[in-house]
């Protein structure tokens, strides 16, 4: 979120919206036994998340293509382009959040109850800008695992970093 706030503060609302929608949908799916309610929650989550992705990434392309196709048939009708700057990592965090919701819907994982840990999963910086899209079952447990500092591993890592800078 800090990265997003430094680049374009308003775009932090996009990743926050995606996080809240998928978090609420997943936890509500787990709280109900009705298949129809689970499907509805899944569809709403998918619609909102893919809607945001479509507007920012594909709307202008489809709008221009539709205008060109209609113009070819002699119909002059044009919707305005948004010309929005594409938010960094929007595809990665959208598909990661949607994948989480689908996994909860399929009962493959138990939804994360701690909103902060779930928000970290969606916005995890090393994956946010370059991927890969990570499964919740792989990444979320790492946030709660206790890790002890190992001096030898830290020293070895620093040697590799320094060697990489030298190269």
Phi and psi restraints in degrees (value plus and minus 20) as a CYANA .aco file:
   2 UNK   PHI     -81.0   -41.0
   2 UNK   PSI     -64.3   -24.3
   3 UNK   PHI     -77.8   -37.8
   3 UNK   PSI     -67.2   -27.2
   4 UNK   PHI     -84.6   -44.6
   4 UNK   PSI     -60.1   -20.1
   5 UNK   PHI     -86.9   -46.9
   5 UNK   PSI     -51.2   -11.2
   6 UNK   PHI     -95.3   -55.3
   6 UNK   PSI     -50.5   -10.5
   7 UNK   PHI    -105.0   -65.0
   7 UNK   PSI     -76.3   -36.3
   8 UNK   PHI    -172.8  -132.8
   8 UNK   PSI      75.7   115.7
   9 UNK   PHI     -72.8   -32.8
   9 UNK   PSI     -57.0   -17.0
  10 UNK   PHI     -85.5   -45.5
  10 UNK   PSI     -47.3    -7.3
  11 UNK   PHI     -92.3   -52.3
  11 UNK   PSI     -36.1     3.9
  12 UNK   PHI     -83.9   -43.9
  12 UNK   PSI     -46.8    -6.8
  13 UNK   PHI     -86.1   -46.1
  13 UNK   PSI     -51.0   -11.0
  14 UNK   PHI     -86.0   -46.0
  14 UNK   PSI     -70.3   -30.3
  15 UNK   PHI     -88.2   -48.2
  15 UNK   PSI     -54.1   -14.1
  16 UNK   PHI     -86.4   -46.4
  16 UNK   PSI     -62.4   -22.4
  17 UNK   PHI     -80.7   -40.7
  17 UNK   PSI     -66.5   -26.5
  18 UNK   PHI     -80.6   -40.6
  18 UNK   PSI     -62.0   -22.0
  19 UNK   PHI     -83.4   -43.4
  19 UNK   PSI     -68.0   -28.0
  20 UNK   PHI     -84.7   -44.7
  20 UNK   PSI     -65.9   -25.9
  21 UNK   PHI     -80.2   -40.2
  21 UNK   PSI     -68.1   -28.1
  22 UNK   PHI     -91.6   -51.6
  22 UNK   PSI     -54.7   -14.7
  23 UNK   PHI     -83.7   -43.7
  23 UNK   PSI     -69.5   -29.5
  24 UNK   PHI     -84.7   -44.7
  24 UNK   PSI     -65.7   -25.7
  25 UNK   PHI     -79.8   -39.8
  25 UNK   PSI     -65.2   -25.2
  26 UNK   PHI     -84.3   -44.3
  26 UNK   PSI     -64.4   -24.4
  27 UNK   PHI     -89.9   -49.9
  27 UNK   PSI     -54.2   -14.2
  28 UNK   PHI     -90.7   -50.7
  28 UNK   PSI     -56.1   -16.1
  29 UNK   PHI     -81.5   -41.5
  29 UNK   PSI     -60.5   -20.5
  30 UNK   PHI     -90.2   -50.2
  30 UNK   PSI     -44.8    -4.8
  31 UNK   PHI    -105.5   -65.5
  31 UNK   PSI     -30.6     9.4
  32 UNK   PHI    -137.2   -97.2
  32 UNK   PSI     133.1   173.1
  33 UNK   PHI    -123.1   -83.1
  33 UNK   PSI     -28.2    11.8
  34 UNK   PHI     -98.4   -58.4
  34 UNK   PSI     100.3   140.3
  35 UNK   PHI     -82.7   -42.7
  35 UNK   PSI     -59.0   -19.0
  36 UNK   PHI     -83.8   -43.8
  36 UNK   PSI     -58.2   -18.2
  37 UNK   PHI     -87.9   -47.9
  37 UNK   PSI     -61.9   -21.9
  38 UNK   PHI     -80.7   -40.7
  38 UNK   PSI     -64.2   -24.2
  39 UNK   PHI     -82.8   -42.8
  39 UNK   PSI     -63.4   -23.4
  40 UNK   PHI     -80.5   -40.5
  40 UNK   PSI     -65.7   -25.7
  41 UNK   PHI     -81.6   -41.6
  41 UNK   PSI     -62.1   -22.1
  42 UNK   PHI     -82.6   -42.6
  42 UNK   PSI     -67.4   -27.4
  43 UNK   PHI     -83.6   -43.6
  43 UNK   PSI     -59.9   -19.9
  44 UNK   PHI     -84.1   -44.1
  44 UNK   PSI     -64.6   -24.6
  45 UNK   PHI     -80.9   -40.9
  45 UNK   PSI     -65.6   -25.6
  46 UNK   PHI     -84.2   -44.2
  46 UNK   PSI     -63.4   -23.4
  47 UNK   PHI     -82.1   -42.1
  47 UNK   PSI     -66.8   -26.8
  48 UNK   PHI     -86.1   -46.1
  48 UNK   PSI     -67.3   -27.3
  49 UNK   PHI     -85.9   -45.9
  49 UNK   PSI     -66.5   -26.5
  50 UNK   PHI     -91.8   -51.8
  50 UNK   PSI     -46.9    -6.9
  51 UNK   PHI     -83.8   -43.8
  51 UNK   PSI     -65.8   -25.8
  52 UNK   PHI     -80.9   -40.9
  52 UNK   PSI     -66.0   -26.0
  53 UNK   PHI     -80.9   -40.9
  53 UNK   PSI     -63.6   -23.6
  54 UNK   PHI     -81.8   -41.8
  54 UNK   PSI     -67.3   -27.3
  55 UNK   PHI     -80.1   -40.1
  55 UNK   PSI     -64.9   -24.9
  56 UNK   PHI    -101.5   -61.5
  56 UNK   PSI     -48.6    -8.6
  57 UNK   PHI    -127.4   -87.4
  57 UNK   PSI     -53.5   -13.5
  58 UNK   PHI    -141.6  -101.6
  58 UNK   PSI     -34.2     5.8
  59 UNK   PHI     -76.9   -36.9
  59 UNK   PSI     -71.4   -31.4
  60 UNK   PHI     -80.5   -40.5
  60 UNK   PSI     -58.8   -18.8
  61 UNK   PHI     -82.9   -42.9
  61 UNK   PSI     -70.2   -30.2
  62 UNK   PHI     -87.2   -47.2
  62 UNK   PSI     -55.3   -15.3
  63 UNK   PHI     -83.3   -43.3
  63 UNK   PSI     -66.2   -26.2
  64 UNK   PHI     -85.2   -45.2
  64 UNK   PSI     -62.9   -22.9
  65 UNK   PHI     -83.6   -43.6
  65 UNK   PSI     -61.2   -21.2
  66 UNK   PHI     -85.6   -45.6
  66 UNK   PSI     -60.8   -20.8
  67 UNK   PHI     -81.5   -41.5
  67 UNK   PSI     -65.0   -25.0
  68 UNK   PHI     -82.7   -42.7
  68 UNK   PSI     -62.0   -22.0
  69 UNK   PHI     -86.0   -46.0
  69 UNK   PSI     -63.2   -23.2
  70 UNK   PHI     -87.4   -47.4
  70 UNK   PSI     -58.1   -18.1
  71 UNK   PHI     -82.6   -42.6
  71 UNK   PSI     -58.1   -18.1
  72 UNK   PHI     -81.4   -41.4
  72 UNK   PSI     -51.6   -11.6
  73 UNK   PHI    -111.9   -71.9
  73 UNK   PSI     -14.1    25.9
  74 UNK   PHI      66.9   106.9
  74 UNK   PSI      -8.9    31.1
  75 UNK   PHI    -122.3   -82.3
  75 UNK   PSI     102.6   142.6
  76 UNK   PHI    -124.4   -84.4
  76 UNK   PSI      75.9   115.9
  77 UNK   PHI    -164.8  -124.8
  77 UNK   PSI     105.1   145.1
  78 UNK   PHI    -157.3  -117.3
  78 UNK   PSI     112.1   152.1
  79 UNK   PHI    -111.7   -71.7
  79 UNK   PSI     129.9   169.9
  80 UNK   PHI     -89.5   -49.5
  80 UNK   PSI     124.6   164.6
  81 UNK   PHI     -99.1   -59.1
  81 UNK   PSI     130.2   170.2
  82 UNK   PHI    -105.8   -65.8
  82 UNK   PSI     -49.7    -9.7
  83 UNK   PHI      29.1    69.1
  83 UNK   PSI      29.4    69.4
  84 UNK   PHI    -107.5   -67.5
  84 UNK   PSI     124.5   164.5
  85 UNK   PHI     -92.8   -52.8
  85 UNK   PSI     109.2   149.2
  86 UNK   PHI     -89.9   -49.9
  86 UNK   PSI     101.3   141.3
  87 UNK   PHI     -85.0   -45.0
  87 UNK   PSI     117.0   157.0
  88 UNK   PHI     -82.7   -42.7
  88 UNK   PSI     110.1   150.1
  89 UNK   PHI      54.9    94.9
  89 UNK   PSI      -8.2    31.8
  90 UNK   PHI     -80.1   -40.1
  90 UNK   PSI     -58.9   -18.9
  91 UNK   PHI     -86.8   -46.8
  91 UNK   PSI     -62.7   -22.7
  92 UNK   PHI     -82.2   -42.2
  92 UNK   PSI     -71.6   -31.6
  93 UNK   PHI     -91.9   -51.9
  93 UNK   PSI     -49.9    -9.9
  94 UNK   PHI     -85.6   -45.6
  94 UNK   PSI     -69.2   -29.2
  95 UNK   PHI     -89.4   -49.4
  95 UNK   PSI     -51.7   -11.7
  96 UNK   PHI     -87.3   -47.3
  96 UNK   PSI     -64.3   -24.3
  97 UNK   PHI     -87.5   -47.5
  97 UNK   PSI     -61.6   -21.6
  98 UNK   PHI     -86.1   -46.1
  98 UNK   PSI     -60.8   -20.8
  99 UNK   PHI     -79.9   -39.9
  99 UNK   PSI     -59.5   -19.5
 100 UNK   PHI     -80.7   -40.7
 100 UNK   PSI     -67.2   -27.2
 101 UNK   PHI     -82.3   -42.3
 101 UNK   PSI     -60.7   -20.7
 102 UNK   PHI     -86.1   -46.1
 102 UNK   PSI     -61.3   -21.3
 103 UNK   PHI     -81.3   -41.3
 103 UNK   PSI     -60.3   -20.3
 104 UNK   PHI     -86.4   -46.4
 104 UNK   PSI     -62.8   -22.8
 105 UNK   PHI     -78.8   -38.8
 105 UNK   PSI     -59.9   -19.9
 106 UNK   PHI    -101.9   -61.9
 106 UNK   PSI     -17.1    22.9
 107 UNK   PHI      40.5    80.5
 107 UNK   PSI      11.3    51.3
 108 UNK   PHI    -105.5   -65.5
 108 UNK   PSI     -44.4    -4.4
 109 UNK   PHI    -159.5  -119.5
 109 UNK   PSI     139.2   179.2
 110 UNK   PHI    -111.4   -71.4
 110 UNK   PSI     113.9   153.9
 111 UNK   PHI     -84.2   -44.2
 111 UNK   PSI     126.3   166.3
 112 UNK   PHI     -92.2   -52.2
 112 UNK   PSI     107.3   147.3
 113 UNK   PHI    -106.0   -66.0
 113 UNK   PSI     -46.6    -6.6
 114 UNK   PHI    -106.5   -66.5
 114 UNK   PSI      92.0   132.0
 115 UNK   PHI     -80.6   -40.6
 115 UNK   PSI     -59.0   -19.0
 116 UNK   PHI     -81.1   -41.1
 116 UNK   PSI     -63.9   -23.9
 117 UNK   PHI     -86.1   -46.1
 117 UNK   PSI     -59.1   -19.1
 118 UNK   PHI     -86.7   -46.7
 118 UNK   PSI     -61.2   -21.2
 119 UNK   PHI     -82.2   -42.2
 119 UNK   PSI     -57.3   -17.3
 120 UNK   PHI     -84.4   -44.4
 120 UNK   PSI     -60.2   -20.2
 121 UNK   PHI     -78.6   -38.6
 121 UNK   PSI     -66.8   -26.8
 122 UNK   PHI     -89.5   -49.5
 122 UNK   PSI     -59.2   -19.2
 123 UNK   PHI    -123.4   -83.4
 123 UNK   PSI      -3.7    36.3
 124 UNK   PHI     -77.0   -37.0
 124 UNK   PSI      91.2   131.2
 125 UNK   PHI     -74.6   -34.6
 125 UNK   PSI     -66.2   -26.2
 126 UNK   PHI     -78.3   -38.3
 126 UNK   PSI     -44.9    -4.9
 127 UNK   PHI    -121.1   -81.1
 127 UNK   PSI     -40.0     0.0
 128 UNK   PHI     -79.6   -39.6
 128 UNK   PSI     -61.2   -21.2
 129 UNK   PHI    -117.6   -77.6
 129 UNK   PSI     -36.2     3.8
 130 UNK   PHI    -158.3  -118.3
 130 UNK   PSI     -22.5    17.5
 131 UNK   PHI      59.2    99.2
 131 UNK   PSI    -188.0  -148.0
 132 UNK   PHI     -96.5   -56.5
 132 UNK   PSI     148.1   188.1
 133 UNK   PHI     -93.3   -53.3
 133 UNK   PSI      99.2   139.2
 134 UNK   PHI    -120.1   -80.1
 134 UNK   PSI     124.3   164.3
 135 UNK   PHI     -98.2   -58.2
 135 UNK   PSI     122.6   162.6
 136 UNK   PHI     -80.6   -40.6
 136 UNK   PSI     -55.2   -15.2
 137 UNK   PHI     -85.4   -45.4
 137 UNK   PSI     -41.3    -1.3
 138 UNK   PHI    -110.4   -70.4
 138 UNK   PSI     -60.6   -20.6
 139 UNK   PHI    -113.1   -73.1
 139 UNK   PSI     -62.8   -22.8
 140 UNK   PHI     -77.4   -37.4
 140 UNK   PSI     -62.9   -22.9
 141 UNK   PHI     -82.3   -42.3
 141 UNK   PSI     -44.5    -4.5
 142 UNK   PHI     -88.6   -48.6
 142 UNK   PSI     -44.2    -4.2
 143 UNK   PHI     -95.1   -55.1
 143 UNK   PSI     -38.1     1.9
 144 UNK   PHI    -129.7   -89.7
 144 UNK   PSI     -29.0    11.0
 145 UNK   PHI     -91.6   -51.6
 145 UNK   PSI     115.6   155.6
 146 UNK   PHI     -98.9   -58.9
 146 UNK   PSI     111.1   151.1
 147 UNK   PHI    -146.3  -106.3
 147 UNK   PSI     112.9   152.9
 148 UNK   PHI    -121.7   -81.7
 148 UNK   PSI     123.6   163.6
 149 UNK   PHI     -85.7   -45.7
 149 UNK   PSI     112.1   152.1
 150 UNK   PHI    -139.6   -99.6
 150 UNK   PSI      88.4   128.4
 151 UNK   PHI     -77.6   -37.6
 151 UNK   PSI     -61.7   -21.7
 152 UNK   PHI     -84.5   -44.5
 152 UNK   PSI     -60.7   -20.7
 153 UNK   PHI     -86.1   -46.1
 153 UNK   PSI     -60.8   -20.8
 154 UNK   PHI     -84.3   -44.3
 154 UNK   PSI     -62.3   -22.3
 155 UNK   PHI     -84.7   -44.7
 155 UNK   PSI     -64.1   -24.1
 156 UNK   PHI     -82.1   -42.1
 156 UNK   PSI     -62.5   -22.5
 157 UNK   PHI     -83.3   -43.3
 157 UNK   PSI     -62.4   -22.4
 158 UNK   PHI     -84.4   -44.4
 158 UNK   PSI     -57.4   -17.4
 159 UNK   PHI     -81.8   -41.8
 159 UNK   PSI     -62.8   -22.8
 160 UNK   PHI     -84.6   -44.6
 160 UNK   PSI     -60.3   -20.3
 161 UNK   PHI     -83.9   -43.9
 161 UNK   PSI     -67.0   -27.0
 162 UNK   PHI     -83.8   -43.8
 162 UNK   PSI     -61.3   -21.3
 163 UNK   PHI     -82.7   -42.7
 163 UNK   PSI     -60.1   -20.1
 164 UNK   PHI     -82.8   -42.8
 164 UNK   PSI     -60.8   -20.8
 165 UNK   PHI     -83.9   -43.9
 165 UNK   PSI     -59.8   -19.8
 166 UNK   PHI     -84.4   -44.4
 166 UNK   PSI     -62.4   -22.4
